[in-house]
Amino acid sequence: MAPRGMLEIFIFGGRGLKNTDKPGNIYCIASYKDEENRTDPVECDNSDPEWNEKFQFTIADDDIDDLKIQVIDEDENGNDDDPGYCSISIEGLLETGYKADIGATEYEVFRGDEAYGDITVSMAFFPEENNDDEEQEDQEEQEDE
């Protein structure tokens, strides 16, 4: 049974992301199940955008999915390029059921079958407080009175 709680991610930036259709902006869409968060687009005249944005996702059921991040090149004419993507397993982060974190780690971003660059992400899991333990403590306190 997977623990319930909150997954917090921090998207630092990208390295080697080929923004071939200049000028343009680059942004990320991070998603977990039906939740989705989007970074602010950053104007990037090189291949190393910096976002430095934090997002939170709810972990609420036993079926653990990967965290998915799309990297999108937003063109001035409104035509966004096919997204680069990465899929990050969070199962190891959740397996103990306790608070856990993974420091800044580079994950490969793909476009089709080809590597497109890297994105740096950190993650932390904060388990839901166990209400049963709190109720038991409250009952014990009442019995002591």
WOGIQUI-V304784 format. One record per pair of residues at least 24 apart in sequence whose ideal C-beta (glycine too) atoms are under 7 Angstrom apart, sorted by the first residue. I is the first residue (numbers start at 1). GAP is how many residues later the second one is. Records with the same first field share a line. If there is no record, write none. Layout:
I->GAP  GAP
This chain:
1->61
2->57  60  62  92
3->91  94  124
4->55  56  124
5->54  120  121  122  123
6->50  52  53  120
7->25  49  50  52  83  116  118
8->46  48  116  118
9->46  58  112  114
10->44  111  112
11->28  40  42  108  110
12->39  40  92  108  109
13->35  36  37  38  107
14->34  35  57  103  104  105
15->33  102  103
16->31  101  102
17->30  32  54  67  92  99  100
18->29  98  99
19->25  28  54
21->52  54  60
23->53
24->49  50  51  52
25->49
26->45  46  47
27->45  47
28->41  42  43
29->41  43
30->25  37  39
31->37
32->25  33  35
33->32
41->33
47->70
59->35
64->26  27  30
66->24
69->50
71->38  48
82->29
84->25  26  27  32  33
85->24  25
86->24  33
88->33
90->33
93->30  32
94->31
97->30
98->29
99->26  27  28
100->25
